Amino acid sequence: MFDPTKFTQEFFDLVEKSIIAIKSAIKSLAADFSQRDEYNAYKHGIRIFPSYKSIHFVSVEDMKEQMSWDLSNSVSFTHSTIN
């Protein structure tokens, strides 16, 4: 794009529309990620649990396992902050 004579006006119009859409998307994502209260509550709450050996998802109706992950060969990191 250093030589504008190689591109049509239609191309530059499309680029301008893309820039507007990208700016809008960045603002929307920033708004979503700035609301972190729920995430922080979960993150800090999970620290009270010891390292997990596995995680299982079960059906509410019959408690039958739907999915599971083996975490026995994983590492957990806990961090505490004094306020």
Protein Blocks (a to p, Z undefined) as FASTA:
>chain_A
ZZmmlpcfklmmmmmmmmmmmmmmmmmmmmmmmmmmlmmmmmmmmmmpccdfbdcdddfk
lopafbdcdfklcccddddddZZ
